[in-house]
């Protein structure tokens, strides 16, 4: 998979590929959920059948962060995670364009003309709510009109649904904010995860006999609702069953919101390590305990429940 320039004006296919036409899909693709995956599989299949290139154009930051700066944009995937998820899907090239006010102001005609000129776009796949260009003026009908002029085909793709619910990044974010990590995993096609460097915290877990890793998650990531979760903690190539607490530690200090993970079968320092936490199931809401002994007893129950949930479950 070739990664092209981050500015649309600098897009260029590598030598040897520039003579081939491209079928392209365009969008934010945050999360690379099962709907995105189905779209990309179909696009790649068509490209192979017609001896064309399969290409994907995506944006960072999310267009909403530029168009509506007063509303913080939270992501399901970092740019690096998105690329890692796209890598095995068979795309020939991907362009991660910097979404700037200048790009937002570009007309649909200007944008499409650049794709036709620079990556030889001969086909484009779009969903029902596709919009492109200044003021979201370019919808699927606009693309079709331009396609007749610039000689490319427009392929409509229906929504992917599960149990009557449309699969979308917005819906997945809502599920996570409600702590419904299992439902989110079904729509993602994998466990939802966050990652970050392990930094020093208040070390209360260590004092209780359950030393936790305080994971410094990026501020722009979606973090599930406050509560206690059965999780996997991945340290490099190693995977450990774990219990993860998200919240403000109400029994102690109601401090800043944090993600703290207790690795069940690990003994050693994690400070400075990068840890990835995958959410399997929510055990319970966050709760204030009047007595530390009661808190310790509940943590022991949380550990036992986590082992029951993860026992026999593949962590691959």
N, C-alpha and C positions, 0 to 999 in steps of 0.2 A: 504494500500500500504506500503510495507516494503522498506526502504531505506538501501541499502547495502553499503559496504566499498568503500572508495574513491581510493583505490589502487587495481589493478586487482589481485595482488598476495594475497590479503586478502578477496576476495569475498567469501561469504558463505551464503547459504540460512538458514533461521531460522529453528530450530528444528521442525520436523513435516512436513515441506515443502521439505526437502532435498531428500525425496524419490520420488518426482514428477519430471517429465521432464518439460523443459521450451521452449517456443517459444520466440525468442528474435529478437528485431530490434536494430540496432546500428547506431548512427549518432549524429550530433551536436544539431539538433532540436531547433535551435534558432528561437524564435517567436512562436513556436507551431501553425503554420498557418494551413489553411484548408487542405493542402496536408498532413501534419503531422497527423492531426486529422483523416483523412480518413484512413491512414495507420494503426494507432493505433486501431481504431474501428474494422478494419478487423482482425488484429492480435488478439485482445481480443476475438472476436467472434469465431475464429478458436480454440483458447485455451479452451474456454468454451465447445465447441462441442467435443473436444478430451480429456477433463478432464486433461488439462495441465496448467502450469502457463504461464501467459503473462508477459514478462520482457522487459525492455528497458535499453540500455546502452548508456549513453551520456557522454560528456566531458566538462571540464572546467579547464583552459581557452580553448577558441576555438583553434582547432589544427593549424589554420592559424597563430595565434599569436606566436606559437613556431616555426613553419616551415618557416614563413616569418616575423621575428621580426621587419624588417624595415618598414613594412606596418601595422599601428595601426588597431586593430580589434575593430569595433564598434558593439554593441549588440542590438537586438530588445527586449530582455528580460534579466533581471538579473537571477542568479541561483535560487533565491527565487521565483521570478515570474514564472519561468519555472516549478518549483516544484508545485506551486499553480495551474497552468493550467493543469498539468498532474494528480493531485490528484483525480479529479472526473471521470477520463476516464476509470477506471476499471482495470488498471494494477495491477498485484500482487506484483511486485517488480521493483525497479529502482536503477541503479547504476550510480552515478555521478563520473566518474573517473578523477583524476587529470592528465591532459595531460602534460607530461613532456618529455624532450629529450629522456629519457630512454624508455618511452612508445612509442614514435615516432619511435625509432630504433627497436622495437620488430617486428619480422617477422609475417606474417599472420598466419603461422602454430602455432607459440608460442601463439599468442593471442587467436586463435580459440580453441586451446587445453585447455587453461585456462578456457574458457567458458564451454566447454564440461565437464571438471573435476569439476568445482566449482558450476555451476548452472544447470548442467545436460541439456545442450542445445541439443534439438532434432530437432529444426527447426530454421531458421533465415530468416527474411524478409529484402530484400535489394532493393534499387532503381537502375535505369539504370546507374547512374554515381557513384555508390558506389566504394570506394577505402579504403583500409585498409593496415596498416603496413608500414615499411620503404620504402620511395620512392613511396608510394601509389601502391605498387606492388600487393596487394591483391584485385582483382576485383571480380565480381560475378562468373566468370569462375573459378577463383582460389578457391573460397568458395565451388563451386560444386565438384571440384577435391578432396578437403580435406573432403568434406561431405561423399563421397563414402568410404573414409578410416575411418572416425570417426563416421560414421553412424548418420548423421543428414541431414535434407532436406533443400534445398534452395528455397525460394519462391520469384519470381520476382514481383515487383509492378511497374505499369506504372506511369508516371508523372500525376499529377492532373492539369488540365488546366481550365481556366476561360476565356471565350470569345477569345479562340485561344491562350492565353498567358499561358505559363508554370508558375505554382505557385512555387516560390522559395524565400528563405530568402534574397538572393542577389537582386532579382527584387524588393522586398518590401523595402529594404534599399534605392534603387535607387528612388523609388516613393516618399519616405519620404524626401529625399534630395532635391527633386523637389517641395516639398510642397503639393503633391497630397495625402493628408491624407485620403480622401474618397475612392480612389482607393486602398490604402493600407489596409483600414478597410475591404474591400470586400475580400481581399486575406487572411487576418488574421482571419476573422470570428468574429471580435470584433473591437472596437475602439482602435487605437494605443494610448499608454499612456507613460508618463514619471513621475517620482516621485522624491521627495527629501525633505530635511528639508527647511523650510522657514527661510531665513537669511536676515540680514539687507542689503539694497541696498542704492542707492542715495536718495530715498524717493521723487523722482520727481513726481511720480503718485499722491502721497498724496497732494503735492502742487498744482496739477492740479485739484484736486477734485475727483480723481479716484485712491484710494490707492491700490497698487498692492502687491502681495506676490511674493517675489524674490525666486524662487525655485532652490535650489542647486542640480542640476541634475548631476549624476555620469558622469565623463569625458569619460567613455567608452560606453556610450549609444548613439544610433542614435537619434539626435534631428532634427525635421523637418526643412525645409528651413526657412530662415528669413521671417517674415511676421506677419500678424494679423490673429488669428484663433478664431472661435466659439468653445468653449470647455465646458466640465464639470470639476468641481473641487471637488474632494472627500476628505473630512475631516473625517476620521474614517468612521462611517456608514452614514454620511450625505453627500448629493450631492447638489452642487450649480451650476446654470448656470454661465458661466464665459467667459471673453474675455482674450485671452492670446497673448502676444507680444513676439516674438523671434527676437533677433537682437542686434544692437549696439547703439540704441537711437540716430539716425543721427541728429535729431533736436537739441540735446544738446551737447554730448561730444564724440560721436563715441567711447564709452567705450568697455569693454570686452563684448563678446556675452553673453546674459543672457536670461532666461525664466521667464517672469513676468506675473502673472495672477491676473486679477481684478474680484473678486467674486461679482456678481451683487446683491445678496440679503443677504449679510453678513456684519455685523458691529461688529468688535472686533479685537483683536490682534491675529496674527497667528505665531508670531516669535517662533521658536523652534518646531513648529508642523510639522509633516510629511504630505505633500500634494501630492495627485495623480492627474494629469491633463490628461484628455482624449480628443483627438482631433477629432472634428466632421467635420469641414469644414474650408477651408482657405478663409478669407474675402478679403484680399488684400496683396500686397507686402509691405515691410517696406518702408517708405517714409520720406524725410526730408521736414519739413514745415518751411517757412520763418517767420511765426508769430505764437506765442503760442496760440492765439485765434483760428487760423485756425486748429491747432492740437486738441484743446479741442472740436471744432465743429465736427471734424472727429471722435474723440473717441465717441462722443454722437451718431453719425451715426453707428459706429461699434457696440455699445451696442444695438441699436434698431435692427440692422441686426441680431445680435446674438439671441435676443429674438424671432424674426420671425423664425429663423432656428430651434431653440430648442423648440418653442411652440408646444405642442402636441406630441413631440417626447419622447418616453420612454427613461429614463436615466438608466434603469436596465441593 
